[in-house]
Amino acid sequence: MTTRTLPIHLTICASLACALLTPADGLAKKKDVSEPRDTKVGLGLALGSSGSAMDIFVDGGQFRLEPLLSATSLRMPIQTSSGWRVEPELGFTILDASGSEYSDWKLACGLSPSWGLGDKGLAYAGGRIGLFGMGYDRTYVDLMLGVGLGGEYWVSSYFTLGGEAQFNLVKYGEDLDGFSLTSNAVLVARFFFN
């Protein structure tokens, strides 16, 4: 994470959240879908920004991985009637390190309290824990911890669009004894089945 990319990510997320959570004038007042009365289960697609590099710090040095493909993940949001969101996630991206391509994946789960913003807005903030794998000639599996802040707008009773700012720490083991800190801006679309 460079000092130049952090403000860009925050600006993107703040702009998305403001645009998506500000109700348009003249919208017909319908039931408040931002605070579900029943548990809702869905499927989501998250697209991360592709401009931020990942710096890996090992043994007093560091090297950089540049993304070649935006971080993409499938999510399964479970929004409880008590205001909590549980969201398992499976993600994938391709990185470049000095001309060598690496693919990485993550298997994570987030837990966030959420609160309604008006009739159609929802905000959430919480943590995410999971496994992060990176492979070239062999696969490394590492621990990932993250925090996120996001918001979404209920386009209908079943569909939401939103943005999320993420900050992640990946602890590398085995041959790479080090860690990386990353930030990411994410655009998320979710479809709820009920």
TORTI-946057 format. One line per 10 residues: their letters; for each residue x, y, z of N, C-alpha, C, CB. Coordinates in nm, 3 decimals. Glycine has a CB too. Layout:
a) X:Y:Z:X:Y:Z:X:Y:Z:X:Y:Z  ...
! end
This chain:
mttrtlpihl) 0.085:-0.115:0.000:0.000:0.000:0.000:0.090:0.123:0.000:-0.097:-0.001:0.121  0.072:0.205:-0.095:0.150:0.328:-0.099:0.068:0.441:-0.041:0.195:0.361:-0.243  0.136:0.547:0.001:0.064:0.660:0.059:-0.021:0.729:-0.045:0.162:0.759:0.121  0.011:0.711:-0.173:-0.065:0.773:-0.280:-0.197:0.701:-0.305:0.017:0.777:-0.407  -0.202:0.568:-0.290:-0.324:0.494:-0.323:-0.428:0.498:-0.213:-0.291:0.353:-0.354  -0.389:0.516:-0.086:-0.485:0.516:0.024:-0.589:0.627:0.008:-0.413:0.532:0.156  -0.551:0.755:-0.016:-0.654:0.858:-0.034:-0.744:0.831:-0.155:-0.589:0.994:-0.049  -0.691:0.772:-0.260:-0.773:0.741:-0.377:-0.879:0.639:-0.340:-0.685:0.687:-0.493  -0.840:0.534:-0.267:-0.937:0.432:-0.225:-1.045:0.494:-0.136:-0.866:0.318:-0.151  -1.005:0.575:-0.040:-1.103:0.636:0.050:-1.196:0.729:-0.025:-1.033:0.711:0.161
ticaslacal) -1.144:0.804:-0.121:-1.227:0.894:-0.200:-1.329:0.817:-0.282:-1.141:0.979:-0.292  -1.285:0.707:-0.345:-1.377:0.624:-0.425:-1.488:0.569:-0.337:-1.301:0.509:-0.494  -1.452:0.512:-0.222:-1.552:0.453:-0.133:-1.648:0.559:-0.078:-1.484:0.381:-0.018  -1.596:0.673:-0.038:-1.682:0.778:0.015:-1.778:0.829:-0.092:-1.596:0.895:0.070  -1.729:0.846:-0.214:-1.815:0.892:-0.324:-1.923:0.790:-0.355:-1.731:0.919:-0.450  -1.886:0.663:-0.361:-1.986:0.557:-0.386:-2.090:0.553:-0.276:-1.918:0.421:-0.398  -2.046:0.559:-0.152:-2.140:0.552:-0.040:-2.236:0.670:-0.042:-2.065:0.548:0.093  -2.185:0.791:-0.066:-2.273:0.909:-0.071:-2.373:0.900:-0.187:-2.188:1.037:-0.085  -2.324:0.859:-0.303:-2.413:0.851:-0.420:-2.520:0.744:-0.403:-2.332:0.822:-0.546  -2.482:0.631:-0.344:-2.577:0.520:-0.332:-2.671:0.535:-0.214:-2.502:0.391:-0.320
ltpadglakk) -2.632:0.608:-0.111:-2.713:0.617:0.009:-2.797:0.743:0.017:-2.625:0.610:0.129  -2.780:0.835:-0.076:-2.861:0.956:-0.077:-2.990:0.929:-0.153:-2.782:1.075:-0.141  -3.105:0.938:-0.085:-3.230:0.910:-0.155:-3.262:1.018:-0.259:-3.345:0.899:-0.055  -3.310:0.975:-0.373:-3.347:1.069:-0.478:-3.482:1.133:-0.445:-3.352:0.998:-0.616  -3.500:1.260:-0.478:-3.628:1.327:-0.456:-3.733:1.260:-0.543:-3.618:1.478:-0.488  -3.853:1.253:-0.488:-3.964:1.199:-0.566:-3.977:1.049:-0.561:-3.951:1.242:-0.706  -3.888:0.978:-0.489:-3.904:0.834:-0.478:-4.027:0.805:-0.395:-3.777:0.767:-0.415  -4.107:0.712:-0.442:-4.227:0.676:-0.367:-4.184:0.608:-0.237:-4.319:0.582:-0.451  -4.248:0.644:-0.128:-4.217:0.584:0.001:-4.274:0.443:0.004:-4.273:0.669:0.118  -4.186:0.348:0.024:-4.227:0.209:0.036:-4.184:0.160:0.172:-4.168:0.121:-0.078
kdvseprdtk) -4.207:0.034:0.199:-4.165:-0.019:0.329:-4.013:-0.008:0.342:-4.210:-0.166:0.347  -3.969:0.007:0.464:-3.826:0.021:0.493:-3.757:-0.112:0.472:-3.804:0.072:0.639  -3.689:-0.127:0.359:-3.622:-0.253:0.328:-3.481:-0.258:0.385:-3.617:-0.274:0.177  -3.432:-0.146:0.441:-3.296:-0.146:0.494:-3.284:-0.222:0.625:-3.249:-0.004:0.513  -3.394:-0.242:0.695:-3.392:-0.318:0.820:-3.487:-0.436:0.807:-3.430:-0.229:0.941  -3.435:-0.552:0.763:-3.522:-0.667:0.737:-3.589:-0.719:0.862:-3.442:-0.777:0.672  -3.713:-0.760:0.847:-3.788:-0.819:0.957:-3.758:-0.968:0.967:-3.939:-0.795:0.939  -3.712:-1.028:0.861:-3.674:-1.168:0.858:-3.530:-1.177:0.812:-3.768:-1.250:0.765  -3.469:-1.291:0.838:-3.333:-1.313:0.790:-3.336:-1.324:0.638:-3.270:-1.441:0.853  -3.244:-1.254:0.572:-3.234:-1.257:0.426:-3.104:-1.327:0.387:-3.240:-1.114:0.366
vglglalgss) -3.111:-1.413:0.287:-2.994:-1.485:0.235:-2.981:-1.453:0.087:-3.006:-1.640:0.259  -2.858:-1.431:0.040:-2.841:-1.395:-0.099:-2.709:-1.440:-0.157:-2.853:-1.248:-0.115  -2.681:-1.386:-0.273:-2.557:-1.412:-0.345:-2.506:-1.279:-0.396:-2.578:-1.516:-0.462  -2.375:-1.254:-0.382:-2.320:-1.126:-0.422:-2.194:-1.141:-0.506:-2.291:-1.043:-0.302  -2.163:-1.036:-0.580:-2.042:-1.027:-0.660:-1.969:-0.899:-0.618:-2.074:-1.028:-0.815  -1.842:-0.912:-0.580:-1.762:-0.797:-0.537:-1.647:-0.778:-0.635:-1.708:-0.817:-0.392  -1.631:-0.656:-0.684:-1.521:-0.620:-0.774:-1.434:-0.516:-0.705:-1.574:-0.566:-0.910  -1.308:-0.552:-0.682:-1.215:-0.462:-0.615:-1.141:-0.376:-0.714:-1.116:-0.541:-0.533  -1.083:-0.269:-0.662:-1.002:-0.181:-0.747:-0.877:-0.255:-0.790:-0.967:-0.050:-0.674  -0.827:-0.224:-0.908:-0.711:-0.296:-0.960:-0.583:-0.215:-0.953:-0.735:-0.339:-1.103
gsamdifvdg) -0.587:-0.096:-0.896:-0.471:-0.009:-0.901:-0.375:-0.018:-0.784:-0.516:0.127:-0.912  -0.410:-0.092:-0.677:-0.322:-0.091:-0.560:-0.231:-0.212:-0.558:-0.404:-0.086:-0.433  -0.105:-0.186:-0.532:-0.006:-0.293:-0.523:-0.003:-0.347:-0.381:0.135:-0.242:-0.566  0.049:-0.467:-0.365:0.063:-0.528:-0.235:0.211:-0.535:-0.201:-0.002:-0.668:-0.232  0.251:-0.468:-0.094:0.389:-0.473:-0.046:0.399:-0.584:0.057:0.433:-0.337:0.014  0.496:-0.675:0.036:0.518:-0.785:0.129:0.648:-0.758:0.202:0.521:-0.923:0.056  0.642:-0.757:0.335:0.758:-0.728:0.418:0.813:-0.859:0.474:0.721:-0.630:0.532  0.936:-0.893:0.437:0.999:-1.016:0.484:1.143:-0.988:0.526:0.995:-1.125:0.376  1.183:-1.041:0.640:1.321:-1.033:0.689:1.384:-0.895:0.670:1.405:-1.136:0.619  1.317:-0.791:0.710:1.372:-0.657:0.701:1.367:-0.594:0.563:1.511:-0.659:0.748
gqfrleplls) 1.324:-0.668:0.461:1.313:-0.613:0.325:1.168:-0.616:0.280:1.402:-0.692:0.227  1.147:-0.578:0.155:1.011:-0.583:0.103:1.016:-0.603:-0.048:0.933:-0.454:0.139  0.910:-0.664:-0.102:0.893:-0.669:-0.246:0.747:-0.641:-0.278:0.937:-0.806:-0.304  0.720:-0.605:-0.402:0.589:-0.556:-0.442:0.524:-0.649:-0.544:0.600:-0.416:-0.499  0.394:-0.674:-0.524:0.312:-0.749:-0.619:0.214:-0.651:-0.682:0.238:-0.868:-0.551  0.214:-0.641:-0.814:0.123:-0.553:-0.887:0.005:-0.635:-0.939:0.197:-0.480:-1.005  -0.118:-0.589:-0.919:-0.234:-0.664:-0.968:-0.247:-0.656:-1.120:-0.361:-0.612:-0.902  -0.275:-0.769:-1.183:-0.302:-0.774:-1.327:-0.452:-0.787:-1.353:-0.226:-0.891:-1.392  -0.526:-0.835:-1.254:-0.669:-0.856:-1.265:-0.733:-0.804:-1.137:-0.705:-1.007:-1.289  -0.843:-0.730:-1.149:-0.911:-0.681:-1.031:-0.949:-0.796:-0.939:-1.035:-0.601:-1.070
atslrmpiqt) -0.941:-0.770:-0.809:-0.983:-0.870:-0.712:-1.133:-0.892:-0.728:-0.948:-0.826:-0.565  -1.172:-1.014:-0.756:-1.312:-1.049:-0.778:-1.350:-1.157:-0.678:-1.335:-1.097:-0.925  -1.467:-1.146:-0.619:-1.509:-1.250:-0.526:-1.659:-1.271:-0.529:-1.466:-1.214:-0.386  -1.697:-1.393:-0.497:-1.837:-1.430:-0.478:-1.863:-1.427:-0.329:-1.869:-1.571:-0.539  -1.978:-1.374:-0.292:-2.016:-1.365:-0.151:-2.153:-1.424:-0.129:-2.012:-1.220:-0.103  -2.178:-1.470:-0.007:-2.310:-1.519:0.029:-2.356:-1.443:0.153:-2.308:-1.673:0.055  -2.419:-1.326:0.134:-2.462:-1.246:0.249:-2.580:-1.310:0.322:-2.498:-1.104:0.204  -2.572:-1.309:0.452:-2.682:-1.352:0.538:-2.710:-1.236:0.632:-2.649:-1.486:0.618  -2.818:-1.164:0.606:-2.855:-1.046:0.684:-2.961:-1.089:0.785:-2.908:-0.930:0.592  -2.928:-1.084:0.915:-3.022:-1.130:1.017:-3.120:-1.020:1.055:-2.946:-1.178:1.142
ssgwrvepel) -3.231:-1.061:1.109:-3.332:-0.964:1.151:-3.284:-0.882:1.271:-3.463:-1.036:1.185  -3.183:-0.932:1.343:-3.130:-0.857:1.458:-3.024:-0.755:1.418:-3.071:-0.954:1.559  -2.996:-0.741:1.287:-2.904:-0.637:1.241:-2.761:-0.681:1.220:-2.905:-0.527:1.336  -2.734:-0.809:1.219:-2.598:-0.860:1.193:-2.590:-0.919:1.054:-2.558:-0.966:1.299  -2.474:-0.906:0.993:-2.450:-0.966:0.862:-2.332:-1.062:0.873:-2.422:-0.857:0.754  -2.354:-1.186:0.827:-2.250:-1.286:0.814:-2.231:-1.305:0.665:-2.286:-1.424:0.889  -2.106:-1.300:0.616:-2.085:-1.304:0.472:-1.962:-1.387:0.433:-2.071:-1.162:0.418  -1.982:-1.517:0.407:-1.872:-1.597:0.353:-1.833:-1.547:0.214:-1.911:-1.748:0.347  -1.705:-1.563:0.178:-1.653:-1.507:0.054:-1.546:-1.599:-0.006:-1.595:-1.366:0.078  -1.549:-1.611:-0.139:-1.446:-1.682:-0.214:-1.397:-1.588:-0.322:-1.500:-1.818:-0.275
gftildasgs) -1.267:-1.550:-0.318:-1.215:-1.451:-0.411:-1.095:-1.500:-0.490:-1.176:-1.328:-0.337  -1.062:-1.425:-0.598:-0.955:-1.463:-0.689:-0.895:-1.339:-0.755:-1.006:-1.562:-0.797  -0.764:-1.339:-0.778:-0.699:-1.234:-0.857:-0.568:-1.287:-0.913:-0.675:-1.107:-0.770  -0.506:-1.211:-1.003:-0.376:-1.246:-1.060:-0.281:-1.130:-1.032:-0.387:-1.275:-1.215  -0.160:-1.163:-0.983:-0.061:-1.062:-0.946:0.067:-1.081:-1.026:-0.031:-1.068:-0.796  0.145:-0.973:-1.039:0.272:-0.978:-1.109:0.383:-0.935:-1.013:0.270:-0.889:-1.235  0.490:-1.016:-1.005:0.608:-0.981:-0.924:0.730:-0.990:-1.014:0.622:-1.076:-0.799  0.774:-0.877:-1.061:0.895:-0.869:-1.146:0.886:-0.963:-1.267:1.019:-0.903:-1.065  0.773:-0.963:-1.334:0.758:-1.043:-1.456:0.704:-1.183:-1.435:0.886:-1.051:-1.524  0.692:-1.229:-1.312:0.635:-1.361:-1.283:0.492:-1.343:-1.237:0.719:-1.437:-1.175
eysdwklacg) 0.401:-1.421:-1.294:0.260:-1.412:-1.257:0.228:-1.509:-1.145:0.171:-1.439:-1.378  0.151:-1.459:-1.049:0.102:-1.538:-0.938:-0.050:-1.528:-0.936:0.164:-1.492:-0.802  -0.117:-1.636:-0.908:-0.260:-1.628:-0.885:-0.280:-1.638:-0.734:-0.339:-1.741:-0.961  -0.379:-1.569:-0.686:-0.410:-1.583:-0.544:-0.560:-1.599:-0.525:-0.359:-1.463:-0.464  -0.596:-1.656:-0.414:-0.735:-1.678:-0.379:-0.751:-1.648:-0.231:-0.780:-1.823:-0.414  -0.874:-1.624:-0.191:-0.903:-1.610:-0.049:-1.037:-1.676:-0.019:-0.905:-1.462:-0.007  -1.042:-1.736:0.096:-1.163:-1.796:0.150:-1.182:-1.733:0.287:-1.153:-1.956:0.158  -1.283:-1.649:0.299:-1.296:-1.568:0.420:-1.442:-1.562:0.464:-1.242:-1.427:0.398  -1.461:-1.509:0.582:-1.596:-1.486:0.632:-1.595:-1.357:0.713:-1.647:-1.607:0.718  -1.694:-1.272:0.686:-1.706:-1.146:0.757:-1.822:-1.147:0.854:-1.721:-1.032:0.659
lspswglgdk) -1.810:-1.071:0.960:-1.916:-1.052:1.057:-1.926:-0.903:1.087:-1.891:-1.134:1.187  -2.043:-0.844:1.062:-2.059:-0.699:1.074:-2.194:-0.664:1.134:-2.044:-0.632:0.938  -2.196:-0.572:1.230:-2.325:-0.514:1.266:-2.367:-0.419:1.154:-2.316:-0.439:1.404  -2.497:-0.407:1.133:-2.546:-0.317:1.027:-2.659:-0.232:1.083:-2.594:-0.398:0.902  -2.680:-0.118:1.019:-2.785:-0.029:1.062:-2.844:0.040:0.939:-2.732:0.075:1.164  -2.974:0.067:0.947:-3.044:0.131:0.837:-3.011:0.279:0.826:-3.192:0.112:0.853  -3.012:0.327:0.703:-2.995:0.470:0.674:-3.114:0.512:0.588:-2.857:0.499:0.601  -3.215:0.567:0.650:-3.335:0.604:0.575:-3.415:0.481:0.535:-3.297:0.684:0.450  -3.495:0.498:0.430:-3.582:0.389:0.385:-3.509:0.282:0.306:-3.693:0.444:0.301  -3.401:0.316:0.236:-3.339:0.221:0.145:-3.189:0.203:0.163:-3.366:0.262:0.006
glayaggrig) -3.131:0.269:0.261:-2.987:0.259:0.281:-2.952:0.167:0.396:-2.928:0.395:0.306  -2.835:0.107:0.389:-2.784:0.021:0.495:-2.634:0.041:0.504:-2.819:-0.130:0.469  -2.582:0.059:0.624:-2.437:0.071:0.646:-2.393:-0.045:0.734:-2.401:0.208:0.712  -2.267:-0.084:0.722:-2.213:-0.191:0.804:-2.064:-0.169:0.825:-2.239:-0.329:0.740  -2.014:-0.218:0.936:-1.871:-0.210:0.968:-1.836:-0.332:1.050:-1.836:-0.077:1.044  -1.726:-0.396:1.015:-1.691:-0.516:1.090:-1.561:-0.577:1.047:-1.799:-0.616:1.078  -1.542:-0.701:1.085:-1.417:-0.771:1.058:-1.435:-0.888:0.963:-1.357:-0.819:1.185  -1.322:-0.936:0.915:-1.319:-1.048:0.822:-1.194:-1.130:0.854:-1.318:-0.999:0.672  -1.212:-1.261:0.860:-1.099:-1.350:0.884:-1.104:-1.461:0.779:-1.103:-1.409:1.029  -0.988:-1.507:0.739:-0.989:-1.612:0.639:-0.851:-1.662:0.603:-1.057:-1.565:0.517
lfgmgydrty) -0.849:-1.744:0.500:-0.726:-1.798:0.445:-0.698:-1.731:0.312:-0.734:-1.951:0.428  -0.572:-1.704:0.288:-0.528:-1.638:0.166:-0.423:-1.729:0.104:-0.470:-1.493:0.195  -0.441:-1.767:-0.021:-0.346:-1.856:-0.087:-0.284:-1.789:-0.207:-0.413:-1.985:-0.128  -0.154:-1.810:-0.226:-0.084:-1.753:-0.340:0.003:-1.863:-0.399:0.001:-1.628:-0.299  0.002:-1.876:-0.530:0.081:-1.983:-0.588:0.151:-1.943:-0.716:-0.005:-2.100:-0.615  0.267:-1.999:-0.737:0.343:-1.987:-0.861:0.389:-2.127:-0.896:0.465:-1.887:-0.848  0.497:-2.172:-0.836:0.540:-2.310:-0.854:0.484:-2.399:-0.744:0.692:-2.318:-0.856  0.439:-2.338:-0.635:0.370:-2.410:-0.529:0.275:-2.313:-0.461:0.470:-2.472:-0.427  0.182:-2.364:-0.383:0.082:-2.279:-0.319:0.117:-2.256:-0.174:-0.057:-2.341:-0.332  0.108:-2.131:-0.132:0.126:-2.093:0.007:-0.011:-2.056:0.062:0.228:-1.974:0.022
vdlmlgvglg) -0.043:-2.103:0.181:-0.170:-2.068:0.244:-0.138:-1.989:0.371:-0.255:-2.197:0.278  -0.199:-1.872:0.382:-0.165:-1.781:0.490:-0.292:-1.728:0.556:-0.080:-1.665:0.437  -0.277:-1.663:0.669:-0.388:-1.610:0.746:-0.415:-1.465:0.706:-0.360:-1.620:0.896  -0.543:-1.431:0.688:-0.582:-1.295:0.653:-0.678:-1.241:0.759:-0.647:-1.290:0.512  -0.653:-1.120:0.807:-0.742:-1.048:0.897:-0.775:-0.915:0.833:-0.679:-1.030:1.040  -0.900:-0.873:0.840:-0.935:-0.747:0.777:-1.048:-0.675:0.849:-0.974:-0.770:0.634  -1.059:-0.547:0.821:-1.171:-0.466:0.868:-1.229:-0.396:0.746:-1.127:-0.363:0.979  -1.356:-0.369:0.753:-1.421:-0.302:0.641:-1.534:-0.212:0.687:-1.474:-0.404:0.541  -1.562:-0.114:0.606:-1.672:-0.021:0.628:-1.742:-0.007:0.495:-1.622:0.119:0.683  -1.874:-0.028:0.495:-1.945:-0.024:0.368:-2.086:0.027:0.381:-1.946:-0.159:0.305
geywvssyft) -2.147:0.047:0.268:-2.285:0.089:0.261:-2.347:0.037:0.134:-2.296:0.242:0.268  -2.479:0.020:0.137:-2.549:-0.027:0.018:-2.686:0.038:0.009:-2.563:-0.180:0.019  -2.737:0.039:-0.111:-2.867:0.098:-0.141:-2.957:-0.013:-0.194:-2.855:0.216:-0.243  -3.075:-0.027:-0.135:-3.170:-0.129:-0.180:-3.243:-0.077:-0.303:-3.272:-0.166:-0.066  -3.200:-0.123:-0.419:-3.263:-0.084:-0.545:-3.404:-0.140:-0.551:-3.179:-0.134:-0.667  -3.422:-0.261:-0.500:-3.554:-0.324:-0.486:-3.551:-0.404:-0.357:-3.589:-0.415:-0.611  -3.657:-0.478:-0.329:-3.661:-0.561:-0.208:-3.563:-0.677:-0.213:-3.801:-0.614:-0.187  -3.508:-0.705:-0.333:-3.419:-0.820:-0.350:-3.278:-0.784:-0.395:-3.479:-0.914:-0.450  -3.253:-0.661:-0.440:-3.126:-0.628:-0.503:-3.064:-0.504:-0.440:-3.145:-0.607:-0.653  -2.933:-0.511:-0.407:-2.862:-0.395:-0.352:-2.735:-0.367:-0.432:-2.827:-0.419:-0.204
lggeaqfnlv) -2.695:-0.240:-0.434:-2.566:-0.198:-0.488:-2.495:-0.121:-0.377:-2.581:-0.110:-0.618  -2.365:-0.143:-0.365:-2.294:-0.075:-0.257:-2.146:-0.064:-0.280:-2.318:-0.146:-0.129  -2.080:0.002:-0.188:-1.936:0.019:-0.189:-1.879:-0.016:-0.053:-1.898:0.162:-0.228  -1.751:-0.053:-0.053:-1.687:-0.096:0.070:-1.540:-0.056:0.069:-1.701:-0.248:0.088  -1.490:-0.008:0.181:-1.346:0.018:0.198:-1.292:-0.094:0.287:-1.319:0.161:0.262  -1.182:-0.155:0.244:-1.124:-0.266:0.319:-0.979:-0.237:0.353:-1.134:-0.397:0.238  -0.938:-0.283:0.470:-0.799:-0.279:0.513:-0.765:-0.418:0.562:-0.774:-0.169:0.624  -0.664:-0.480:0.502:-0.633:-0.620:0.531:-0.488:-0.638:0.573:-0.663:-0.706:0.410  -0.468:-0.734:0.661:-0.336:-0.778:0.702:-0.326:-0.925:0.667:-0.310:-0.753:0.856  -0.224:-0.962:0.589:-0.200:-1.102:0.556:-0.069:-1.142:0.621:-0.195:-1.125:0.400
kygedldgfs) -0.074:-1.246:0.704:0.046:-1.298:0.771:0.093:-1.420:0.694:0.017:-1.334:0.921  0.214:-1.410:0.637:0.270:-1.518:0.557:0.352:-1.611:0.646:0.357:-1.462:0.443  0.343:-1.740:0.618:0.421:-1.839:0.692:0.510:-1.916:0.597:0.328:-1.936:0.768  0.552:-2.034:0.637:0.638:-2.123:0.558:0.762:-2.051:0.508:0.560:-2.181:0.440  0.787:-2.052:0.377:0.908:-1.993:0.320:0.909:-1.840:0.331:0.922:-2.034:0.174  0.791:-1.778:0.321:0.780:-1.632:0.335:0.739:-1.602:0.477:0.677:-1.572:0.233  0.832:-1.563:0.561:0.799:-1.529:0.698:0.784:-1.378:0.705:0.907:-1.581:0.799  0.665:-1.329:0.674:0.643:-1.185:0.669:0.495:-1.153:0.667:0.712:-1.123:0.548  0.463:-1.030:0.627:0.324:-0.987:0.624:0.305:-0.881:0.517:0.280:-0.934:0.761  0.179:-0.854:0.483:0.147:-0.743:0.394:0.026:-0.669:0.450:0.121:-0.793:0.249
ltsnavlvar) 0.021:-0.540:0.425:-0.092:-0.455:0.459:-0.148:-0.400:0.329:-0.050:-0.339:0.557  -0.278:-0.413:0.308:-0.338:-0.364:0.185:-0.466:-0.286:0.216:-0.368:-0.481:0.089  -0.501:-0.199:0.123:-0.631:-0.133:0.127:-0.697:-0.159:-0.007:-0.619:0.022:0.156  -0.828:-0.158:-0.008:-0.899:-0.188:-0.131:-1.035:-0.119:-0.130:-0.915:-0.340:-0.149  -1.076:-0.068:-0.243:-1.211:-0.016:-0.263:-1.287:-0.119:-0.344:-1.209:0.125:-0.336  -1.407:-0.153:-0.299:-1.483:-0.262:-0.358:-1.622:-0.216:-0.396:-1.490:-0.382:-0.261  -1.667:-0.253:-0.513:-1.806:-0.232:-0.556:-1.877:-0.367:-0.542:-1.814:-0.178:-0.705  -1.992:-0.369:-0.474:-2.059:-0.495:-0.444:-2.204:-0.489:-0.490:-2.052:-0.527:-0.293  -2.247:-0.593:-0.563:-2.387:-0.611:-0.600:-2.436:-0.739:-0.531:-2.406:-0.619:-0.758  -2.551:-0.730:-0.467:-2.605:-0.847:-0.395:-2.749:-0.870:-0.436:-2.596:-0.827:-0.241
fffn) -2.783:-0.998:-0.454:-2.922:-1.037:-0.483:-2.968:-1.127:-0.369:-2.936:-1.112:-0.622  -3.079:-1.090:-0.305:-3.133:-1.168:-0.194:-3.250:-1.251:-0.244:-3.178:-1.075:-0.077  -3.253:-1.378:-0.201:-3.355:-1.472:-0.250:-3.489:-1.457:-0.179:-3.307:-1.613:-0.234  -3.490:-1.397:-0.060:-3.616:-1.386:0.015:-3.637:-1.246:0.068:-3.618:-1.485:0.131
! end
